[in-house]
Amino acid sequence: MKASLVTLESKIRDLESQKKKLIDQRHREILSLLSQTDLHLTDTKTLMGGFLFLSKEVASSSPNKEAWRTAGEKFLRSSRNRKVKNTGSAA
C-alpha cells in the first residue's frame, strides 16, 4: 500500500510539472502574440480593460467570437507563411 502511495505521489508531481510547463508555454505564446500585434506597446490600464472586455464577451458567447476566430486564423496563417518565406521552412 505504501509503495502505491509513493507511486501516486510521484505521478502527481510529474503531472504538476507537466502542467507548469504547459502554462509557461501558453504564457510565452500570449506574449508573442502581444508583440506581433504591437499590443505590448499599449499602456497597462488600457490593455487590462481590453482583456476584461474580451473575457466578458467570450463568457457571454458573443456572436463576435466567430469573427474574432476567423480573423485570428487568418493572421496566424499569414504570420506562419511569412516565417516560411523568411526562413525557408516552417517555424
Backbone as numpy.savetxt, mean C-alpha at the origin, in Angstrom:
# Nx Ny Nz CAx CAy CAz Cx Cy Cz
2.75 -32.38 25.43 1.92 -31.19 25.43 2.79 -29.93 25.43
3.86 -29.95 26.25 4.74 -28.79 26.32 5.43 -28.55 24.97
5.79 -29.64 24.28 6.44 -29.49 22.97 5.49 -28.85 21.96
4.21 -29.22 22.00 3.25 -28.63 21.06 3.03 -27.15 21.39
3.09 -26.80 22.66 2.95 -25.39 23.05 4.14 -24.59 22.54
5.34 -25.15 22.67 6.54 -24.48 22.17 6.45 -24.33 20.66
5.97 -25.36 19.98 5.81 -25.31 18.52 4.81 -24.23 18.12
3.69 -24.16 18.83 2.70 -23.12 18.55 3.25 -21.72 18.79
3.98 -21.55 19.88 4.57 -20.25 20.17 5.57 -19.85 19.09
6.31 -20.82 18.60 7.27 -20.56 17.52 6.54 -20.16 16.24
5.46 -20.85 15.95 4.66 -20.51 14.76 4.06 -19.12 14.88
3.60 -18.79 16.07 3.03 -17.45 16.31 4.10 -16.39 16.08
5.30 -16.60 16.60 6.40 -15.64 16.39 6.71 -15.50 14.90
6.73 -16.62 14.18 7.00 -16.59 12.74 5.91 -15.80 12.00
4.67 -16.04 12.37 3.56 -15.32 11.74 3.60 -13.83 12.06
3.94 -13.49 13.30 4.06 -12.08 13.67 5.18 -11.41 12.89
6.27 -12.13 12.68 7.38 -11.60 11.89 6.96 -11.40 10.44
6.25 -12.36 9.88 5.76 -12.23 8.50 4.80 -11.06 8.38
3.91 -10.90 9.37 2.96 -9.79 9.37 3.70 -8.46 9.38
4.72 -8.34 10.23 5.50 -7.10 10.30 6.16 -6.80 8.96
6.72 -7.82 8.32 7.36 -7.63 7.02 6.36 -7.15 5.98
5.15 -7.74 5.98 4.12 -7.33 5.03 3.65 -5.90 5.28
3.51 -5.54 6.55 3.11 -4.17 6.89 4.20 -3.19 6.45
5.46 -3.51 6.72 6.57 -2.65 6.31 6.60 -2.49 4.79
6.36 -3.59 4.07 6.33 -3.54 2.61 5.20 -2.64 2.13
4.04 -2.75 2.75 2.89 -1.92 2.37 3.19 -0.44 2.63
3.84 -0.16 3.75 4.22 1.23 4.05 5.15 1.79 2.98
6.13 0.98 2.54 7.05 1.43 1.48 6.29 1.67 0.17
5.31 0.80 -0.14 4.52 0.98 -1.36 3.75 2.30 -1.30
3.14 2.59 -0.15 2.36 3.82 -0.01 3.27 5.04 -0.13
4.43 5.00 0.51 5.38 6.12 0.39 5.82 6.32 -1.05
6.03 5.23 -1.76 6.41 5.32 -3.16 5.30 5.98 -3.99
4.06 5.61 -3.72 2.94 6.23 -4.44 2.84 7.71 -4.14
3.05 8.09 -2.88 3.02 9.51 -2.53 4.09 10.27 -3.31
5.27 9.68 -3.43 6.36 10.34 -4.15 6.08 10.43 -5.65
5.50 9.37 -6.20 5.22 9.35 -7.64 4.19 10.41 -8.04
3.32 10.79 -7.11 2.28 11.77 -7.41 2.59 13.15 -6.85
3.77 13.32 -6.28 4.20 14.57 -5.66 3.37 14.94 -4.43
2.57 14.00 -3.93 1.80 14.29 -2.71 2.70 14.42 -1.49
3.90 13.91 -1.57 4.82 14.06 -0.43 5.19 15.52 -0.21
4.90 16.37 -1.19 5.17 17.80 -1.07 4.02 18.56 -0.40
2.88 17.88 -0.20 1.70 18.50 0.38 1.86 18.65 1.89
1.36 19.75 2.44 1.48 19.93 3.89 0.70 18.84 4.62
1.14 18.54 5.81 0.63 17.40 6.58 -0.87 17.50 6.87
-1.35 18.68 7.22 -2.77 18.82 7.55 -3.66 18.57 6.34
-3.26 19.09 5.19 -4.03 18.88 3.96 -4.00 17.41 3.57
-2.83 16.81 3.66 -2.69 15.39 3.33 -3.57 14.54 4.24
-3.56 14.83 5.53 -4.38 14.08 6.47 -5.86 14.27 6.18
-6.24 15.49 5.86 -7.64 15.75 5.49 -8.06 14.94 4.28
-7.16 14.85 3.32 -7.44 14.04 2.14 -7.58 12.57 2.49
-6.71 12.08 3.36 -6.81 10.69 3.81 -8.12 10.43 4.52
-8.53 11.37 5.39 -9.79 11.20 6.11 -10.98 11.19 5.15
-10.95 12.07 4.15 -12.00 12.10 3.14 -12.04 10.76 2.39
-10.88 10.31 1.97 -10.79 9.04 1.24 -11.30 7.88 2.09
-10.90 7.86 3.36 -11.34 6.81 4.26 -12.86 6.79 4.39
-13.45 7.96 4.53 -14.91 8.07 4.65 -15.59 7.61 3.36
-15.06 8.01 2.23 -15.64 7.63 0.94 -15.57 6.11 0.73
-14.44 5.53 1.06 -14.26 4.08 0.88 -15.20 3.33 1.82
-15.30 3.78 3.07 -16.17 3.11 4.04 -17.64 3.20 3.66
-18.02 4.24 2.95 -19.43 4.43 2.59 -19.77 3.81 1.24
-18.85 3.05 0.67 -19.07 2.43 -0.63 -19.44 3.48 -1.68
-18.70 4.55 -1.69 -18.92 5.65 -2.63 -18.84 5.15 -4.08
-19.71 5.68 -4.93 -19.62 5.31 -6.36 -18.32 5.79 -7.00
-17.62 6.71 -6.33 -16.34 7.19 -6.85 -15.26 6.11 -6.81
-15.44 5.10 -5.96 -14.41 4.08 -5.78 -14.03 3.42 -7.10
-15.00 3.09 -7.92 -14.69 2.41 -9.18 -13.90 3.32 -10.11
-14.26 4.60 -10.17 -13.51 5.54 -11.00 -12.09 5.70 -10.47
-11.94 5.73 -9.16 -10.60 5.84 -8.56 -9.77 4.61 -8.87
-10.40 3.43 -8.79 -9.69 2.18 -9.08 -9.22 2.17 -10.54
-10.10 2.58 -11.43 -9.75 2.61 -12.85 -8.60 3.58 -13.11
-8.66 4.77 -12.49 -7.59 5.75 -12.65 -6.28 5.21 -12.07
-6.37 4.54 -10.93 -5.18 3.95 -10.31 -4.56 2.87 -11.17
-5.40 2.01 -11.74 -4.90 0.95 -12.62 -4.18 1.56 -13.82
-4.78 2.59 -14.40 -4.18 3.25 -15.56 -2.84 3.88 -15.18
-2.79 4.58 -14.04 -1.56 5.21 -13.59 -0.47 4.17 -13.35
-0.81 3.11 -12.63 0.19 2.09 -12.30 0.66 1.35 -13.55
-0.24 1.13 -14.50 0.14 0.49 -15.75 1.11 1.39 -16.53
0.81 2.68 -16.60 1.70 3.59 -17.34 3.02 3.76 -16.59
2.97 3.77 -15.26 4.19 3.86 -14.46 5.07 2.64 -14.70
4.46 1.47 -14.73 5.21 0.23 -14.98 5.81 0.25 -16.38
5.03 0.71 -17.35 5.52 0.78 -18.72 6.71 1.73 -18.85
6.68 2.84 -18.11 7.80 3.78 -18.13 9.05 3.12 -17.57
8.89 2.33 -16.49 10.03 1.64 -15.91 10.61 0.64 -16.89
9.74 -0.07 -17.62 10.22 -1.06 -18.58 11.00 -0.36 -19.69
10.49 0.76 -20.17 11.20 1.49 -21.23 12.54 2.02 -20.74
12.58 2.50 -19.49 13.81 3.08 -18.95 14.87 2.04 -18.59
14.44 0.85 -18.18 15.40 -0.16 -17.75 15.52 -1.32 -18.72
14.57 -1.46 -19.61 14.60 -2.56 -20.56 13.98 -3.83 -20.02
13.51 -3.78 -18.75 12.82 -4.95 -18.16 11.87 -4.47 -17.10
10.94 -5.34 -16.72 9.97 -4.98 -15.70 10.65 -4.86 -14.35
10.24 -3.86 -13.58 10.84 -3.64 -12.25 10.07 -4.39 -11.19
